[in-house]
Amino acid sequence: MTAAAPFFRPDLLARYDAHGPRYTSYPTAVQFTDAFDPAHYREAARKAKANADLSLYFHIPFCDTVCFYCGCNKIATKNRAHARPYLDRMKRELALQAALFDTSRPVTQLHWGGGTPTFLSHDEMAELMSATREHFNLVADERAEYSIEVDPREASPATIALLRELGFNRLSLGVQDFDERVQRAVNRIQPREMTEAVLDAARRNGFKSVSVDLIYGLPHQSVESFSRTLDAIIDLKPDRVSVFGYAHMPSLFKMQRQIDESALPSPAVRLAILERVIARMCDAGYVYIGMDHFALPGDELARAFEAGTLQRNFQGYSTRADCDLIGIGASSIGKIGDVYAQNARELADYTAAIDAGDLAITRGVRLCADDELRRDVIMRLMCGGELRFDDVARAHGIEFPAAFADELARLAPMANDGLIDLSHDSIRVLPAGRMLVRNIASVFDRYLGQASLRRFSRTI
């Protein structure tokens, strides 16, 4: 029996493979409405909990080159001069946001994503972090979880040293695949040596955790070729590894039309690659966190998983709970109390709002009591793998079996298939259900019948 056996049931994976949300939020962004505006956000900020920690997310959308698989909000350009006006507007947005909050509240989480955050020059990165410290209370390193997404093609050892000096203590490295043929097909040429140099620099400079992102389902991948990439990653031994399934949605993401669909691995090959991923990572001593995340036993994410304190936010699995999240930059999403709010996606719209002296929020949603109840249920399943009816009943003042009679009936086939243990007082995700936890959680999503599932990636 392989290490993948408890989690990997090909018959069930094939049967349950469908489109569905990743539940980095509930309701998902599909439910955001443009009726939500800056005034709604300011009201939420006024009502925010004074004792909650803050989390900051900065979106830097620029990339030097475009990767054909990417579905992120990005702007491909080689003109580095675009960074300066964008940086100036983010600094103005920081001031606008800071005016809404008690800025003595500690910022315990901070993340720069993109795009490619290191598109900014060294001086510009230092300037942005300095402005952040001017407006917000960034905590000391031992309490901080400050991370940045790094493209190894863009980051020299000097860049990594600077990032640590600025206060970042976690790196997320995009790799996707080390196979040269695959790299050419997706327009991302990145030899292993580039990644290894960045990882070595991170260790020399005392980064607490380094995460590597891989993608399976890309053109020309096979079980054998991806196994070689896995062997290389295991040899490099990053603290965390995320292995995402490629979502080919060329109708939504025009750049994906550059990918030769005939070169994509078949569903059977995708499943075989996934099985190899689970087996190799577990055999190498990584803890399977769930879905597509792995972590070394000593990593904070693995410890949170074992302790039952794992959380989920727009960056995926997280170790911090109950933070109000402030989004900075085009397309950034924030969460303040019972609202989600998103900035304008298009750079021109973001620019116009900030230049007019206003927040750039153009859509969002305020959660009703039912949303908050279902968010709690979904996040308990996604993060803890267990839901006790009495816990939810006490938190929300409901009788769980009565409130969710329809959902419990729909879960019965999953219990019969061995995905969950469904008892009179709880739901527990079994090993075979860990890879299908999105499917399990989606039973409690009251919006799925109102939105096209095709807008979401496949669950496998």
N, C-alpha and C positions, 0 to 999 in steps of 0.2 A: 504494500500500500504506500502510495506517495504522500508527501506532505500536503498535496492539493486535494486528496481524496475527501476529507470531511466537507470541504467547501465546494468542490467542483462536481456537479452532476450534469453531464452533457444533455441528458434527456430533459431535465427541468430547465436548464439555461436556454435550450432551443425553444421549448414550449412557452416560456415566459418572456422571451426577448421581444421588446416592444419599445416604442418611443415613450419617454416620460421625463419629468423634471428631475434635476439633481438635488433639489431642495436646499439650496444655499439660502433660501428664504421661503417663507410661506406667509401670505400668498406669493407666488412667483412673479417675476417682472412682467409676465404676460398680462397680469391683472392691474398693472399700474395704469393710471388714467391721466390725461392731460388736463382734467379738471382740478388736479392738485397743483398748487402754485406756491410761490415763496411765502405768501401770507399764511397758508396752512402749515408750512414748515416752521415759521417763526412762532406760531402758536404752540406747536409741539415742543420747541426749544424752551419756551416759557414754562411748560409743564414738566420738563425733564427732571428726573431724580437728581437731587443735589449730591447724593452720596455715591452715585455710580461712576465707575472709571470711564475714561474716554478712549476711543480708538480712532485713528486717523488713516484714511486711505487717499493716496495721491495717484491720479492716472496721468501718465506721460505717454501720449499716443504715438510718438514718432518712432519709426524704424528706418534704418539705413537701407535695408532690402526687405522684400516681402516674402514670407514663407507661404507656399500655396495652400497649405492645410488650414491656415489660421482663420479663426472666426472672431477674433478680438476686434475691438474698436481701435483702429490704427490708421496712421498716415505714413505712407512710404515716401521718404525723401532723403536725398543725400545733402541737402542744404541745411547745415547745422545752425544757420542764422534764424531758422524758424523757432528755435528753442527760446531765444531771448524774449520776444513779446509774450509767448505762452507762460514763461516763468514769471514775468511781471504781473500777469493777470492772476496766476495762482496765488501770488503774494497778496494781491488785493482781495482775493476771495478769502484767504486766511483771515484777514482783518475783519471782513464782513461776518464770517462765521464766529470768530472769537467774541464779537460784540453781542452775540446771542446767548453765550454760555458763561457760567461761573468758571473762569479759566484757572482757578486754583484746583479744580478737579484734576486728578492725575491722569496723564496719558500713559497707559500701560501697554498699548498695542499701536503699532504704526507700520504701514506697508506702502511701498512704492511699486505700482504695477504698470503694465503697458499693453502694447507698445514695448519700447526698450528704454527703461528709466536712465540707463547709462548713455543714452543719446545726449543727455546734458553734459556739458564740459565739467571738469573737476571744480572749477570756480563756481559754476552755476549750481552744482549739487550742494556745495558748501553754503551758498547763498540761500538756497531753499530751506536747508535744515536750520540755518541761523534764524530765518524768518519764522519758522515753525516754533523754535524755542522762545522767540520774542513774544509770541501770542499765546502759547500753550505751555502747560506745566509737564514737561517730559521728565519721567522718573529716572532714577539711577539705573545703571546697567543691570544690576542683579535682579531688578523687578521688571525690567523692560523686555518686550518681545517686539523688536524692531527689525523688519525684514524688507528685502528688496529683491525683485526679479532681475536676474543678470543673464545676459546673452554672452557666453564665453568668447564669442567672436569679437565682442565689443569691449572686453574688460581685461586690462593688463594687471599684473601684480601690483603696480602702483595704484590702480583704481581700487582694487580690493583693500589695500592698506588704508586708502582715504576713506572708504565706506565705513571701515571699523572705527576710524578716528572720529567720524561724524556721529557715531552712535549706533549704527546698524550692528546687530549681533546674529542675524540669521540671513542666509542666502538661499535663493531658489534658482537653480540653474536649468535652463532649457537645453535638452539634449535631443530628445525624440527617438533617434536611432543613430548608431555609429556606422551602419552599412553605407558604403559610398554610393551604390546604385540607388538606394532609397533617398539619400540626401540629394542627389542630382534631380530625382523626380519631384521633390518638394521644394527645390531651390534653397536648400540650407546646407551648405558645405561646411562641416565642422569636424575636423579630425579629433580623435580621442585626446591627442596631446593638448589641444586647446582647453578642453574641459578639465583635464588633469592638472594643468598649470593653475587654473582658477581655484580648483579645490585645494591644491597644496597651499596656495597663497592664503586662502581662508583659514586653513589650519594654523599656518604660521602666525597669523594675526589674531588668533583667539576667538574666531566666530564660534558661537555656542552650538549651532546646528546648520548643516548644509543639506538642502533637499534637491533632488534631481527629478525632472519630469521626462517621462518617456511616452510615446504614443504607439499603440498597436493598431493595425488595420490600414497602414499606409501602403502606397503602391510598391509592389515587388517584395514585400515582406513575406517570409516563410517562417516556419517553426525553427528551422536550422539557422537562418540569418538572424532572427531576433534572439535566439539563444546565445549567439556570440555577443550581441550587445548586452544581454543580461550578465554574461560572464564578466564582461569588462566593467560593468557598473558594480557588480559584487566585489570585484577586485579593488575598485576605487573606494568602496565602503562609505558612501554618503550616509548621513544619519536618517534621512527619510527618502523614500522613493514613491513617486506617483506614476501610475501606468494607466493612461487614459485611452479609451477606445476612440478612434478617429470617427468623427461625425461628418459624413460626406453629405453636405446640404448645399449644392451649388446654386439652387434657386434663391437661397438666402445670402450666401457668401460668394460673390462673383469670382474672387480669386481662385476658388476651388475648381472653377471651370478649366483651369490650366492643368489639372490632374487628369491623367489618362484612366478613365473608369475601368477599362479592360485590364489594367494592371493591379487593381485593388484585390486583395485576398478574398476568397470566397467566405461565406458565413462559417463553413466548416473549418477552414484554415484559421479564421479569427478565433474560433473557440479553442482550437488546438494551441494557438499561440497563448491565449489567456491561461489555459491549463498549465502550460510550461512556465508562465510568469509566476503563478501561485506556487507551483512546486519549487522552482529555483529560489525564489525569495524566502520561502519558509525554510527550505533546507539550509539556506545561508544564515539562518538565525534571526531573520526579520520577523517582527510581529505583524500579523495581518490585521490592520485596523478596521478595514471594511471597504466595500466598493472597490476602489483602485488605489488605496493608500497602504504603505508599509513603513515601519519605523524600527530602528534598532531598540532593543529592550531598555537601554538607559536613556533614550530620548524622551523629552518632556511629553511628546504626543503619545508615545507608548505608555508612559506612566499615567497620563490622564485617561487613556482607554482602560487600563487595568483598574483604575480607581473609580471609574464610572463618572468622571467629570468632563468628558469630551464634549465639545460644543461644535456648532456648525455656523459658518457665516459666508460672506461672498467670496472669501479666499479658500473655502473648503473647510476641512476639519481644523479646529482650533482648540486651544487649551484654556481660553479666557471666556468667562460668562458675564452676562449682564452689562456689557459695555454699550454705551451709546456710540454709534459709528458716524463720523462726519466724513463725507465724501468731498474731495477737492479735485477739480479738473473736469474736462469734458467727459461725459457719460458716467462719471462716478456716482455710486449709489450709497446713500446713508441710511441709517436706522436710528431714529430718535424716539424712545418710548414706544408708542403704538403706531408709528408711521414709518413707511419707507419712502425715500425721496431720491429722485435721479436727476442729475444735471443734463443739460442739452447734449445730445450725442454729437451733433455736427459742430466742428470747430467754429464756423462762422456764427452760429447761434450762441454758442458759449461766449465768444468774444463780444458779441453785441450786448449781452446781458451784463457782463462784468464792466464793460466800458460805460454802460448806463448807470453804474453804481449799485446794481441789484444782484441778488443771488441768481445763479444760472439754472435753478430748479425748474423743470418743465413738466414733470410727471411724477406720480407717486400714488400712494394709497394709505388711507387710515384704516387700521384693523378694527373690525367690530368684535363683539364678545365671542362670536362663533369662530372668527379667524384666529383669535388668541388661543382659544381652546384647541382648535385643530393644529395650530402651529406647535403647541406644547406636545400634543400626541405624536405628531410627525417627528419632531426633534428628539423626543425620548426614544423612538424606534430607531432613527437614523444614527444616533450617537451612543445610546446605552444598550441598544439591542433588547430592551425589556421595558414593558409598560405595565404598572400595577394599577388596576382600576381605582383602588381607594386613594392613591396618591393624586390622580387626576381629579377625582371627585372632590377631595378636600381643597384643591387649588382653585377649582372653578365652580363649585357649588352645584354639581350635576350628579345624576345617577348614571354611571357609565353604561351599563348594559342597556338601559332604556334609551339613552341619548344616541347610542351607536348601534342599535339593533340591526339596521340594514348592513352596516359595515362589518359587523361580526359575522353575519350570514355570508357575506362575500369573502371573508377570510377562511371560511371552513374548508374550501378546496385546497388552499395553501397549507392548512394544517394537515389535511389528508396526504398531501405531497411531501410532507416533512420539512417545509420551509419554516414553520413556526410551531411552537407549542401553545395551543389555545385552551386555556382553562377557564373556570368560572370567575376567576379574579385577576387574570393577567394574560398578557401576550409576551412570549419570549421568542426572539429570533434564534433559530437553530443554525448550526454551522452551514447547512445547505442553503439557508436563506440569507447568509451574510452578503453574498454577491448579488442577491436580488432584493436587497432592502429597499431600493427605490420603488419596486413594484409593490412591496408590502405597504410602505408608507402611503403610496398613491391611493390606496383604498379610502383613506380619510380625506382626500383632496376633493372638496365639493365643486371645484372650478373645472376639473378636467373635462367634463361634459360640455363646457362652454367654450373651450379653446381647442384649436387644432393640435392634436398630439404631434403632428409633423414639425411643429415649431421647436420640439425638444429632441435631444439626441437619443440614440437607442440605449436601453439600459444595459446591454451587453456589447 
